[in-house]
Amino acid sequence: MAIRFRCSCGRVLQAADSAGGRRMQCPQCGQLLTVPGAAPSAPPPTGLPIGAGPGSIGTRRREIEQAIEQFSMWKAFARAFVYPLTGSGWLMLIVIPLVSIPLRALMDMPIVFFLLVFLPCIAWLLFIGLHYGWIIQVIRGAGDGPEGELSWGDADFWGGRVWPALKILGTSIVILVVPIYITVQWARAMGFGEGASAFVVLTTSVPILLMWIFFAFYYPMAFTIVATYGNFLASINPVIVVSSIVRVPGEYALVWVFATGMYLLSNFALVPLASVSVVAANIVGLFFRMYVVCVIVSRLGFMAYRNRYKLLWG
């Protein structure tokens, strides 16, 4: 007998009895859901406490906790470099940058006639659905544990890829773009770095620099929430984000340093190649930056997996 349950988007899903407790993706909205456990066919064996029988929730949780204990924080860092290449991951790291080239060209088309307005918009939606859709797939796969392999999945492209990607962009705008823009404008009004670039303005004053660092430190947890669960409102709720950081302060700080270092690496590692050939650096950069992003989100997903009973998101 199949297990039937409903997603928050209204879609009724169905899974086999053996899938109870596992996670599956809603094909309509892309949200990751836990399949409700099937009704037990028999009570636990006599003499065992409740929650100690074979297949019980208590047993399942202990198995997960043991697996998490074996997957140490340092193993998670090492696995993050390999995980994006598992399954069809290596293929997507080639295909997505290649497909992004014509899409970026269409996005940069001059807006003159109706058709030239329509094409850049469609290209932009296809780009974020492809690019961010795969990033979401990587972080959700890592959130289920390090042993799985990546696949594109069968989620609906517009509802399961583009819509979650738009939520990520919304979170980025609310948490990073708007606060930094307001800070830069305020700093310029106060006479800090007048006429200079935003980066120069943000690094002119120590208080402004600290504010910038705060937003940058705050963002990865918000990104993890919205990318993993597709919950935009939770990702911009400071109570949820800050309380999540407080629950895992040590690992989160290390992951933030790791993510920042990898991001800087993606920007400066190709400088020597660019001094020889700008074209070669741009081509290599497409693939290298995509891989670096997948490494970062893999580690964020592993953080969510290792601390699932501390974060209590789902």
BAFI-3210 file (N, C-alpha, C; in Angstrom, 3 decimals, decimal comma, padded with zeros to 6 digits):
// residues 314
n [1|2|3|4|5|6|7|8|9|10|11|12|13|14|15|16|17|18|19|20|21|22|23|24|25|26|27|28|29|30|31|32|33|34|35|36|37|38|39|40|41|42|43|44|45|46|47|48|49|50|51|52|53|54|55|56|57|58|59|60|61|62|63|64|65|66|67|68|69|70|71|72|73|74|75|76|77|78|79|80|81|82|83|84|85|86|87|88|89|90|91|92|93|94|95|96|97|98|99|100|101|102|103|104|105|106|107|108|109|110|111|112|113|114|115|116|117|118|119|120|121|122|123|124|125|126|127|128|129|130|131|132|133|134|135|136|137|138|139|140|141|142|143|144|145|146|147|148|149|150|151|152|153|154|155|156|157|158|159|160|161|162|163|164|165|166|167|168|169|170|171|172|173|174|175|176|177|178|179|180|181|182|183|184|185|186|187|188|189|190|191|192|193|194|195|196|197|198|199|200|201|202|203|204|205|206|207|208|209|210|211|212|213|214|215|216|217|218|219|220|221|222|223|224|225|226|227|228|229|230|231|232|233|234|235|236|237|238|239|240|241|242|243|244|245|246|247|248|249|250|251|252|253|254|255|256|257|258|259|260|261|262|263|264|265|266|267|268|269|270|271|272|273|274|275|276|277|278|279|280|281|282|283|284|285|286|287|288|289|290|291|292|293|294|295|296|297|298|299|300|301|302|303|304|305|306|307|308|309|310|311|312|313|314]
n.u [000,850|000,604|002,083|000,442|000,666|000,574|002,054|003,158|002,543|000,251|000,231|-000,460|001,360|002,893|004,311|006,266|005,662|008,064|009,518|009,152|010,112|012,219|013,545|012,034|011,624|009,324|007,684|006,374|006,885|009,486|010,322|011,974|010,804|009,914|009,049|006,169|006,240|005,313|002,423|003,020|003,262|003,227|003,482|006,382|008,870|008,287|009,344|011,109|011,806|009,575|010,170|012,458|012,247|012,719|013,200|011,960|011,227|012,985|015,167|015,918|016,722|018,946|020,622|021,086|022,372|024,689|025,855|026,350|028,196|030,379|030,951|032,921|033,585|035,862|036,136|033,968|034,798|036,784|035,271|033,622|035,037|034,984|032,353|030,784|031,503|030,401|028,165|026,127|027,291|029,834|029,386|027,440|028,934|030,328|028,413|026,615|028,194|028,848|026,340|025,578|026,975|025,796|023,358|024,080|024,962|022,560|021,257|022,679|021,916|021,037|018,289|015,831|013,653|010,444|010,890|013,570|013,438|012,011|013,557|016,051|014,912|013,733|016,066|017,436|015,792|016,022|018,741|019,087|017,448|018,793|021,461|021,263|019,382|020,811|022,687|021,001|020,186|022,600|023,180|020,967|021,217|023,652|022,747|021,320|023,218|026,597|026,961|025,422|024,801|024,983|022,290|020,320|017,602|013,933|012,335|009,904|010,839|010,224|008,637|010,042|012,705|013,252|011,553|012,398|015,002|014,529|013,685|016,078|017,512|015,923|016,382|019,108|019,031|017,590|019,185|021,865|022,290|020,538|021,081|023,882|023,905|022,466|024,222|026,517|025,542|024,883|027,416|028,741|027,248|028,052|030,583|032,551|034,858|033,964|032,747|034,186|034,542|032,098|033,346|035,663|034,488|033,244|035,424|036,639|036,073|036,325|033,973|032,084|033,236|033,108|030,353|029,827|031,196|029,624|027,152|028,070|028,879|026,508|024,975|025,530|024,193|021,512|021,244|021,585|019,268|017,167|017,874|017,880|015,334|013,586|012,278|011,557|010,707|011,569|014,308|014,921|014,282|015,551|015,605|015,376|017,623|019,847|019,556|020,013|022,716|023,827|023,393|025,241|027,944|030,794|031,385|030,041|031,471|033,950|033,167|032,311|034,731|036,040|034,334|034,605|037,342|037,473|035,895|037,423|039,635|038,570|038,423|041,012|042,790|043,072|044,433|047,249|047,032|045,448|047,226|048,650|046,800|043,803|041,420|041,665|041,731|039,167|037,578|038,437|037,793|034,973|034,302|035,836|034,923|032,284|032,664|033,895|031,821|030,004|031,487|031,496|028,704|028,228|029,591|028,111|025,702|026,503|027,015|024,404|023,417|025,058|024,286|021,577|019,858|020,350|019,864|017,187|015,408|013,684]
n.v [-001,193|002,190|005,237|008,191|011,696|015,260|018,086|021,399|023,130|022,170|019,970|016,527|013,812|010,595|007,674|004,663|002,089|001,357|003,655|005,284|007,842|008,642|011,200|013,163|014,994|017,518|017,488|019,680|022,162|021,858|021,596|019,966|017,115|015,103|011,792|010,586|008,170|004,789|003,161|001,127|-002,382|-004,178|-004,316|-003,262|-005,756|-007,819|-006,654|-004,722|-001,234|001,474|002,782|001,412|-000,740|-002,739|-000,759|001,433|004,903|005,901|004,148|004,667|007,338|007,073|005,636|007,536|009,508|008,138|007,809|010,475|011,126|009,623|010,957|013,312|016,828|017,654|015,702|016,414|018,792|017,816|016,059|017,850|018,793|016,686|015,825|017,469|016,282|013,799|011,197|012,565|014,973|015,882|016,092|018,090|020,232|020,806|021,121|023,171|025,663|025,852|026,045|028,386|030,376|031,191|032,013|034,113|035,864|036,463|037,690|040,023|041,435|044,385|046,373|047,076|046,605|044,941|042,158|042,034|042,721|040,701|038,342|038,663|038,531|035,957|034,484|035,155|034,003|031,307|030,991|031,433|029,400|027,144|027,486|028,267|026,391|023,995|024,422|024,465|021,807|020,551|021,457|020,476|017,755|017,272|017,899|015,659|013,850|012,474|010,254|009,929|010,388|012,870|014,029|015,327|015,188|015,071|017,281|019,792|022,263|025,086|025,453|023,941|024,650|027,328|028,954|028,364|029,366|032,082|032,740|032,488|034,593|036,688|036,543|037,182|039,812|041,118|040,667|041,191|042,991|045,285|046,249|046,785|048,635|050,776|051,333|052,179|054,466|056,051|056,342|057,772|060,115|061,035|061,769|059,857|058,425|059,755|059,672|057,404|053,822|051,304|049,282|050,544|052,508|050,915|049,932|052,092|053,104|051,819|051,094|050,888|048,891|046,756|046,463|045,608|043,157|041,847|041,491|039,852|037,642|036,794|036,000|033,325|031,406|032,173|031,755|028,959|028,123|029,044|027,812|025,093|024,511|026,133|028,247|031,390|033,472|032,550|032,649|035,348|036,120|037,467|036,370|033,573|033,056|034,050|032,564|030,036|030,222|030,572|028,088|026,425|027,547|027,200|025,400|026,762|029,184|028,261|027,181|029,489|030,917|029,135|029,239|031,936|032,040|030,257|031,644|033,968|032,713|031,817|034,180|035,206|033,204|032,799|034,919|034,836|033,283|034,997|037,013|035,947|035,037|036,476|035,523|032,728|032,637|033,569|031,528|029,201|030,148|030,092|027,368|026,764|028,550|027,713|025,165|025,831|027,213|025,096|023,466|025,076|025,242|022,567|022,088|023,711|022,323|019,899|020,849|021,423|018,810|017,493|018,789|018,474|017,861|019,838|022,241|021,971|022,511|021,121]
n.w [000,000|-000,893|000,336|000,823|000,698|001,273|-000,268|000,791|-001,234|-002,272|-003,945|-004,285|-003,217|-003,770|-002,408|-002,055|000,452|001,620|001,529|003,668|005,880|004,332|002,062|-000,449|-003,519|-004,292|-007,352|-008,333|-006,920|-006,107|-003,498|-000,756|000,849|003,684|003,611|005,133|007,797|007,289|008,627|011,457|011,131|013,168|016,785|018,787|019,645|022,530|025,710|024,872|025,048|024,106|020,913|020,491|018,867|015,858|012,988|014,116|014,929|016,841|016,569|013,934|014,155|015,823|014,138|012,139|013,658|014,381|011,865|011,273|013,262|012,388|010,082|010,144|010,887|009,520|007,578|006,084|004,887|003,150|001,577|000,267|-001,909|-003,642|-003,927|-005,791|-008,192|-008,339|-009,556|-012,033|-011,754|-012,652|-015,358|-015,500|-014,645|-016,873|-018,915|-018,019|-017,815|-020,583|-021,882|-020,713|-022,024|-024,636|-023,517|-021,822|-023,779|-025,085|-022,940|-022,775|-024,972|-026,805|-025,776|-027,824|-029,676|-029,265|-029,434|-028,778|-026,185|-025,088|-025,573|-024,009|-021,424|-021,301|-021,708|-019,390|-017,395|-018,110|-017,658|-014,834|-013,934|-014,825|-013,847|-011,021|-010,375|-010,522|-008,502|-006,286|-006,394|-005,762|-003,092|-001,730|-002,179|-000,827|001,689|002,340|002,991|002,697|001,065|-001,187|-004,761|-007,318|-009,367|-012,059|-011,618|-011,640|-011,417|-012,199|-014,557|-014,553|-012,243|-010,350|-010,614|-011,665|-010,047|-007,281|-007,640|-008,052|-005,508|-004,101|-005,254|-004,367|-001,581|-001,580|-002,495|-000,452|001,836|001,166|-001,152|-000,873|001,876|001,630|-000,466|000,712|002,820|001,416|000,093|002,297|003,463|001,484|001,551|003,991|003,429|003,059|000,941|-001,424|-004,695|-005,241|-005,917|-004,920|-003,429|-002,462|-000,874|001,070|002,420|003,534|006,084|009,371|010,977|008,871|007,326|009,132|009,270|006,676|006,682|008,558|007,178|005,131|006,624|007,687|005,529|004,270|005,924|005,679|002,947|002,872|004,170|002,452|000,029|000,654|001,742|000,393|001,570|001,597|003,353|005,856|005,439|005,408|007,882|010,708|013,282|012,955|011,318|012,814|015,201|014,174|013,413|015,943|017,080|015,856|016,091|015,931|013,748|011,722|011,565|010,646|008,196|006,938|006,699|005,023|002,744|002,039|001,477|-000,713|-002,521|-002,950|-004,047|-006,468|-007,829|-008,005|-008,731|-011,438|-012,423|-013,150|-015,533|-017,054|-017,590|-019,606|-021,566|-022,056|-023,111|-022,800|-020,000|-019,397|-020,482|-019,074|-016,585|-016,535|-016,095|-013,844|-011,839|-011,586|-010,549|-008,088|-006,791|-006,489|-004,769|-002,465|-001,841|-001,449|000,930|002,651|002,522|003,711|006,261|007,107|007,076|009,006|011,300|011,660|013,788|015,522|014,218|013,433|011,261|009,653]
ca.u [000,000|001,441|001,921|000,019|000,776|000,396|003,072|002,595|002,068|-001,031|000,400|-000,546|002,460|002,731|005,590|006,119|005,722|009,461|010,150|008,840|011,254|013,167|013,212|011,792|011,411|008,037|007,913|005,702|007,546|010,899|010,632|012,332|009,840|010,154|007,906|005,687|006,467|004,143|001,901|003,698|002,431|003,187|004,120|007,766|008,984|008,071|010,519|011,885|011,121|009,012|011,208|013,654|011,972|013,310|012,557|011,273|011,772|014,153|016,277|016,330|017,460|020,263|021,434|021,504|023,348|025,947|026,434|026,844|029,416|031,470|031,246|033,419|033,596|036,994|035,799|033,011|035,563|037,428|034,230|033,037|035,780|034,704|030,919|030,245|031,888|029,760|027,000|026,179|027,797|030,953|028,833|026,766|029,963|030,749|027,268|026,028|028,958|028,762|025,014|025,469|027,618|024,791|022,330|024,633|024,980|021,192|020,954|023,377|021,434|020,451|016,824|015,376|012,298|009,769|011,562|014,844|013,125|011,514|014,629|016,916|014,169|013,649|017,423|017,758|015,064|016,647|020,057|018,993|016,874|019,840|022,612|020,878|018,677|021,794|023,241|020,002|020,263|023,831|023,095|019,954|021,803|024,609|021,982|020,844|024,352|027,726|027,102|024,634|025,399|024,188|021,563|019,519|016,278|012,813|011,481|009,468|011,872|009,791|008,200|011,009|014,062|013,270|010,915|013,337|016,131|014,070|013,681|017,470|017,836|015,217|017,123|020,361|018,721|017,173|020,223|023,161|022,287|019,898|021,854|025,167|023,616|022,119|025,443|027,395|024,967|025,018|028,825|029,069|026,615|028,845|031,883|033,530|035,114|033,063|033,132|034,932|033,725|031,432|034,319|036,518|033,669|033,009|036,664|037,211|035,868|036,260|032,573|031,424|033,823|032,543|028,967|029,907|031,584|028,466|026,210|028,699|028,890|025,117|024,323|025,555|023,156|020,243|021,269|021,377|017,860|016,286|018,221|017,542|013,909|012,773|011,463|012,095|010,418|012,459|015,687|015,119|013,879|016,801|015,519|015,671|018,995|020,812|019,458|020,662|024,160|024,199|023,361|026,438|028,856|032,150|031,434|029,609|032,569|034,947|032,594|032,321|036,113|036,283|033,594|035,223|038,626|037,223|035,396|038,578|040,449|037,957|038,622|042,421|043,621|043,259|045,153|048,447|046,627|044,948|048,369|049,110|045,699|042,542|040,387|041,824|041,344|037,709|036,997|038,720|037,069|033,580|034,207|036,452|034,049|031,127|033,113|034,125|030,507|029,449|032,237|031,009|027,349|028,305|029,981|026,956|024,760|027,030|026,795|023,006|023,275|025,723|023,657|020,133|019,117|020,594|019,215|015,757|014,684|012,644]
ca.v [000,000|003,375|006,331|009,421|012,884|016,487|019,134|022,693|023,812|021,574|018,763|015,255|012,942|009,187|006,966|003,273|001,873|001,259|004,984|006,030|008,452|009,162|012,514|013,234|016,350|017,767|017,835|020,937|023,345|021,574|021,531|018,648|016,674|013,817|010,897|010,107|006,751|003,915|002,650|-000,123|-003,577|-004,932|-003,579|-003,664|-007,023|-007,751|-006,419|-003,576|000,036|002,120|003,483|000,580|-001,854|-002,645|000,187|002,490|006,248|006,020|003,407|005,399|008,533|006,666|005,275|008,786|010,162|007,408|008,156|011,852|011,089|009,100|011,963|014,432|018,142|017,743|014,869|017,175|019,719|017,048|015,518|018,950|018,936|015,523|015,624|018,046|015,472|012,490|011,019|013,400|016,285|016,307|016,466|019,367|021,262|021,123|021,536|024,443|026,817|025,950|026,560|029,749|031,327|031,851|032,665|035,408|036,719|036,942|038,596|041,291|042,058|045,713|046,384|048,053|046,256|044,023|040,864|042,163|042,797|039,373|037,353|038,737|038,097|034,498|033,972|035,337|032,986|030,017|030,970|031,231|028,079|026,160|027,716|028,161|025,128|022,960|024,735|023,983|020,343|020,156|021,686|019,567|016,418|017,219|017,923|014,302|013,023|012,467|009,008|009,941|010,910|013,938|013,850|016,518|015,002|015,188|018,390|020,699|023,290|026,420|025,453|023,301|025,194|028,783|029,586|028,358|030,256|033,449|032,924|032,729|035,958|037,582|036,545|037,909|041,245|041,636|040,552|041,725|044,113|046,475|046,838|047,330|049,847|051,835|051,682|052,935|055,794|056,800|056,672|058,853|061,334|061,486|062,205|058,767|057,902|060,373|059,445|056,150|052,632|050,801|048,524|051,501|053,133|049,948|049,669|053,368|053,297|050,562|050,700|050,473|047,602|045,749|046,244|044,814|041,805|041,242|041,032|038,731|036,506|036,430|035,528|031,887|030,652|032,497|031,056|027,536|027,924|029,213|026,843|023,742|024,325|026,992|029,120|032,741|034,256|032,101|033,039|036,773|036,343|037,493|035,492|032,212|032,972|034,233|031,415|028,906|030,431|030,382|026,661|025,762|028,681|026,801|024,880|027,797|030,130|027,619|027,069|030,839|031,197|028,271|029,774|033,201|031,722|029,668|032,705|034,785|031,888|031,793|035,470|035,567|032,084|032,839|036,136|034,508|032,854|036,170|037,796|035,296|035,052|036,844|034,616|031,436|032,817|033,669|030,210|028,342|030,705|029,646|026,041|026,770|029,237|026,854|024,109|026,425|027,462|023,798|023,040|025,864|024,850|021,201|022,171|024,232|021,213|018,969|021,479|021,183|017,377|017,131|019,467|018,475|017,810|021,108|023,326|021,714|023,229|020,314]
ca.w [000,000|-001,031|001,293|000,162|001,556|000,517|-000,138|001,186|-002,439|-002,607|-004,767|-003,572|-003,619|-003,440|-002,280|-001,619|001,898|002,051|001,463|004,879|006,546|003,352|001,545|-001,884|-003,992|-004,925|-008,769|-008,698|-006,368|-005,875|-002,067|-000,236|001,856|004,326|003,426|006,436|008,041|007,133|009,891|011,816|010,952|014,418|017,877|019,041|020,362|023,977|026,546|024,388|025,284|022,928|020,160|020,359|017,976|014,512|012,094|014,840|014,752|017,722|015,959|012,740|014,561|016,315|012,966|011,499|014,537|014,264|010,567|011,375|014,076|011,558|009,059|010,950|010,262|008,603|006,426|005,281|004,054|002,080|000,693|-000,503|-003,161|-004,493|-004,105|-007,037|-009,343|-008,260|-010,416|-013,237|-011,376|-013,508|-016,661|-015,351|-014,524|-018,243|-019,721|-017,577|-018,318|-022,044|-022,238|-020,196|-022,940|-025,501|-022,703|-021,410|-024,958|-025,260|-021,833|-023,015|-026,201|-026,598|-025,713|-028,805|-030,072|-028,339|-029,473|-028,075|-024,751|-024,719|-025,593|-022,813|-020,227|-021,358|-021,505|-017,969|-016,635|-018,402|-017,024|-013,384|-013,700|-015,060|-012,963|-009,621|-010,198|-010,224|-007,180|-005,327|-006,408|-005,068|-001,649|-001,179|-002,173|000,279|002,930|002,626|003,402|001,759|000,307|-002,408|-005,983|-007,886|-010,626|-012,350|-011,046|-012,571|-011,020|-013,243|-014,709|-014,146|-010,845|-009,464|-010,793|-011,783|-008,889|-006,157|-007,943|-007,804|-004,052|-003,705|-005,662|-003,441|-000,328|-001,811|-002,601|000,854|002,861|000,731|-002,091|-000,308|002,991|001,178|-001,232|001,667|003,544|000,513|-000,110|003,558|003,639|000,550|002,045|005,135|002,941|002,969|-000,398|-002,394|-006,075|-005,381|-006,128|-003,717|-002,635|-001,757|000,171|002,143|003,156|003,959|007,516|010,124|011,254|007,626|006,967|010,041|008,851|005,454|007,087|009,222|006,159|004,429|007,547|007,916|004,308|003,939|006,639|005,029|001,656|003,128|004,513|001,290|-001,005|001,102|002,003|-000,452|002,420|001,485|004,554|006,937|005,142|005,697|009,275|011,481|014,462|012,506|010,808|013,918|016,113|013,500|013,536|017,356|017,394|015,310|015,857|015,555|012,384|010,787|011,383|009,786|006,851|006,366|006,296|003,867|001,600|001,654|000,852|-002,026|-003,392|-003,331|-004,933|-007,798|-008,474|-008,173|-009,177|-012,887|-012,801|-013,954|-016,873|-017,766|-018,063|-020,842|-022,521|-021,417|-023,639|-022,118|-018,595|-019,333|-020,760|-017,910|-015,449|-016,550|-015,496|-012,527|-010,888|-011,347|-009,634|-006,764|-006,197|-006,084|-003,579|-001,333|-001,457|-000,918|002,345|003,374|002,652|004,712|007,564|007,448|007,351|010,252|012,434|011,434|015,043|016,213|013,479|013,536|010,213|008,999]
c.u [000,885|001,124|001,576|000,122|000,769|001,536|002,391|002,079|000,718|-000,935|000,335|000,533|002,206|004,091|005,315|006,217|007,151|010,166|009,873|010,090|012,292|012,696|013,023|011,446|010,053|008,273|007,279|006,456|009,019|011,270|010,974|011,396|010,271|008,901|007,450|005,915|005,193|003,690|002,552|002,752|002,321|003,868|005,552|007,817|008,850|009,385|011,367|011,122|010,581|010,109|012,464|013,446|012,620|012,522|011,845|011,946|013,024|015,374|016,819|017,144|018,845|021,189|021,962|022,569|024,705|026,643|027,023|028,136|030,615|031,883|031,673|033,405|034,704|036,803|034,844|033,726|036,201|036,402|033,634|033,747|035,439|033,224|030,365|030,558|031,216|028,558|027,145|026,718|028,896|030,446|028,159|027,763|030,536|029,590|026,772|026,853|028,868|027,422|024,866|026,044|026,599|023,701|022,809|024,663|023,592|020,801|021,565|022,921|020,852|018,926|016,313|013,911|011,720|010,492|012,867|014,657|012,758|012,650|015,570|016,210|014,070|015,027|017,823|017,071|015,657|017,996|019,951|018,382|017,902|020,952|022,241|020,093|019,633|022,436|022,295|020,049|021,477|023,678|022,048|020,464|022,799|023,893|021,410|021,969|025,400|027,790|026,353|025,416|024,443|023,488|020,682|018,128|015,181|011,857|011,106|010,432|011,418|009,388|009,245|012,415|014,053|012,691|011,796|014,545|015,757|014,005|015,091|017,883|017,152|015,926|018,415|020,126|018,411|018,337|021,541|023,043|021,725|020,688|023,173|024,947|023,306|023,364|026,366|026,862|025,086|026,465|029,236|028,465|027,392|030,256|032,943|033,658|034,211|033,600|033,875|033,961|033,114|032,419|035,204|035,758|033,506|034,262|037,319|037,178|035,738|034,820|031,838|031,940|033,257|031,091|028,918|030,245|030,412|027,485|026,769|028,715|027,494|024,522|024,377|024,499|021,796|020,138|020,981|019,918|016,979|016,599|017,791|016,043|013,003|011,893|012,072|011,896|011,307|013,880|015,953|014,667|015,132|016,782|015,908|017,131|020,009|020,764|020,098|022,179|024,624|024,232|024,608|027,547|030,232|032,245|031,037|030,729|033,634|034,444|032,591|033,723|036,463|035,610|034,209|036,546|038,452|036,721|036,544|039,486|039,894|038,181|040,086|043,290|043,941|043,995|046,431|048,107|046,148|046,080|048,943|048,041|044,398|041,430|040,453|041,387|039,833|037,042|037,200|037,923|035,622|033,415|034,733|035,539|032,809|031,485|033,294|032,799|029,889|030,177|031,712|029,627|027,306|028,639|028,862|025,904|025,206|026,879|025,356|022,769|023,858|025,012|022,140|019,334|019,409|019,846|017,703|014,951|013,531|012,603]
c.v [001,241|004,400|007,585|010,580|014,117|017,459|020,443|023,479|023,264|020,292|017,515|014,325|011,521|008,516|005,550|003,171|001,893|002,608|005,821|006,550|009,009|010,523|012,446|014,674|016,469|018,179|019,155|022,159|023,122|021,444|020,099|018,290|015,338|012,968|010,411|008,613|005,963|003,414|001,315|-001,300|-004,384|-004,127|-004,043|-004,979|-006,821|-007,542|-005,263|-002,294|000,609|002,903|002,668|-000,587|-001,667|-001,676|001,323|003,827|006,434|005,332|004,152|006,634|008,166|006,283|006,530|009,488|009,472|007,721|009,563|011,898|010,592|010,088|013,248|015,736|018,257|016,843|015,605|018,177|018,976|016,540|016,603|019,142|017,817|015,435|016,246|017,229|014,109|012,420|011,786|014,796|016,781|016,759|017,838|020,511|021,650|021,740|022,925|025,648|026,982|026,533|028,012|030,779|031,977|032,552|034,033|036,378|037,293|037,934|039,972|041,995|043,435|045,650|047,492|047,791|045,248|042,683|040,909|042,464|041,412|038,363|037,460|038,256|036,570|033,885|034,071|034,280|031,594|029,895|030,701|029,872|026,986|026,275|027,506|026,881|023,997|023,192|024,251|022,463|019,855|020,308|020,773|018,133|016,254|017,221|016,578|013,365|012,915|011,269|009,011|010,473|011,908|013,504|015,075|016,404|015,230|016,311|019,246|021,887|024,639|026,458|024,921|023,836|026,727|029,447|029,519|029,269|031,707|033,741|033,206|034,150|036,967|037,688|037,348|039,417|041,831|041,688|041,199|043,024|045,384|047,057|047,457|048,610|051,019|052,303|052,545|054,357|056,658|057,242|057,816|060,174|061,924|061,903|061,136|058,307|058,455|060,182|058,148|054,995|052,178|050,061|049,463|052,157|052,200|049,686|050,949|053,528|051,938|050,176|050,220|049,111|046,487|045,432|045,363|043,359|041,089|040,687|039,815|037,479|035,931|035,670|034,018|031,058|030,918|031,788|029,565|027,241|027,994|028,190|025,430|023,529|025,228|027,947|030,517|033,537|033,851|032,586|034,510|037,130|036,325|036,592|034,069|032,091|033,063|033,045|030,176|029,018|030,133|028,907|025,923|026,794|028,274|026,351|025,951|028,803|029,543|027,511|028,436|031,218|030,395|028,845|031,073|032,965|031,142|030,718|033,602|034,019|031,901|033,096|035,769|034,441|032,158|034,089|035,816|034,079|034,046|037,037|037,222|035,387|035,335|035,900|033,270|031,532|032,899|032,315|029,272|028,819|030,279|028,327|026,043|027,422|028,418|025,740|024,657|026,685|026,158|023,228|023,766|025,399|023,405|021,237|022,753|023,139|020,197|019,542|021,260|019,722|017,009|017,699|019,481|018,467|019,025|022,253|023,200|022,528|022,414|018,923]
c.w [000,000|000,056|000,505|001,149|000,664|000,801|000,250|-000,011|-002,900|-003,413|-003,885|-004,116|-003,140|-003,417|-001,793|-000,106|002,407|002,081|002,699|005,580|005,590|002,842|000,026|-002,253|-004,650|-006,374|-009,180|-008,210|-006,066|-004,416|-001,654|000,912|002,437|004,186|004,792|006,576|007,873|008,493|010,220|011,706|012,233|015,506|018,064|019,800|021,868|024,713|026,079|024,664|023,978|022,225|019,984|019,419|016,626|013,644|012,797|014,589|015,601|017,143|014,753|013,118|015,057|015,161|012,267|012,334|014,475|012,941|010,591|012,176|013,264|010,473|009,773|010,158|009,223|007,384|005,497|004,375|002,878|001,072|-000,195|-001,837|-004,151|-004,847|-005,391|-008,288|-009,360|-009,195|-011,711|-012,949|-012,290|-014,876|-016,594|-015,223|-015,890|-019,032|-019,323|-018,025|-019,837|-022,483|-021,791|-021,159|-023,877|-024,698|-022,230|-022,588|-025,231|-024,170|-022,057|-024,292|-025,914|-026,655|-026,635|-029,166|-029,081|-028,269|-028,686|-026,592|-024,249|-024,600|-024,379|-021,544|-020,174|-021,101|-020,043|-017,113|-016,867|-017,699|-015,532|-013,070|-013,852|-014,028|-011,488|-009,353|-009,864|-008,856|-006,086|-005,242|-005,634|-003,560|-001,009|-001,153|-001,040|001,620|003,313|003,047|002,325|000,838|-001,013|-003,594|-006,614|-009,176|-010,822|-011,750|-012,072|-012,186|-012,224|-013,324|-014,164|-012,679|-009,881|-009,576|-010,761|-010,537|-007,647|-006,373|-007,699|-006,302|-003,538|-004,067|-004,746|-002,109|-000,466|-001,854|-001,227|001,837|002,457|-000,066|-001,458|000,865|002,549|000,363|-000,300|002,419|002,693|000,313|001,140|003,762|002,706|000,998|003,223|004,720|002,867|001,512|-001,460|-003,817|-006,309|-005,606|-004,808|-002,819|-001,828|-000,618|001,352|002,970|003,664|005,468|008,207|010,459|010,005|007,189|007,831|009,674|007,612|005,782|007,746|008,198|005,420|005,305|007,721|006,728|004,073|004,668|006,019|003,683|001,851|003,418|003,264|000,199|-000,617|001,194|001,163|000,320|002,441|002,768|005,722|006,702|005,412|007,105|010,142|012,698|014,078|012,088|011,937|014,874|015,496|013,596|014,955|017,720|016,913|015,074|015,359|014,116|011,381|010,521|010,454|008,345|006,170|005,888|005,038|002,620|001,105|000,944|-000,542|-003,014|-003,872|-004,292|-006,355|-008,556|-008,799|-008,738|-010,666|-013,362|-013,585|-015,375|-017,698|-018,293|-019,361|-021,923|-021,782|-021,855|-022,936|-020,664|-018,459|-019,552|-019,578|-016,694|-015,381|-015,819|-014,056|-011,487|-010,578|-010,377|-008,223|-006,061|-005,698|-004,874|-002,343|-000,893|-000,979|000,564|003,191|003,567|003,681|006,123|008,030|007,804|008,714|011,484|012,333|012,726|015,934|015,543|013,490|012,520|009,662|009,567]
res [m|a|i|r|f|r|c|s|c|g|r|v|l|q|a|a|d|s|a|g|g|r|r|m|q|c|p|q|c|g|q|l|l|t|v|p|g|a|a|p|s|a|p|p|p|t|g|l|p|i|g|a|g|p|g|s|i|g|t|r|r|r|e|i|e|q|a|i|e|q|f|s|m|w|k|a|f|a|r|a|f|v|y|p|l|t|g|s|g|w|l|m|l|i|v|i|p|l|v|s|i|p|l|r|a|l|m|d|m|p|i|v|f|f|l|l|v|f|l|p|c|i|a|w|l|l|f|i|g|l|h|y|g|w|i|i|q|v|i|r|g|a|g|d|g|p|e|g|e|l|s|w|g|d|a|d|f|w|g|g|r|v|w|p|a|l|k|i|l|g|t|s|i|v|i|l|v|v|p|i|y|i|t|v|q|w|a|r|a|m|g|f|g|e|g|a|s|a|f|v|v|l|t|t|s|v|p|i|l|l|m|w|i|f|f|a|f|y|y|p|m|a|f|t|i|v|a|t|y|g|n|f|l|a|s|i|n|p|v|i|v|v|s|s|i|v|r|v|p|g|e|y|a|l|v|w|v|f|a|t|g|m|y|l|l|s|n|f|a|l|v|p|l|a|s|v|s|v|v|a|a|n|i|v|g|l|f|f|r|m|y|v|v|c|v|i|v|s|r|l|g|f|m|a|y|r|n|r|y|k|l|l|w|g]
***
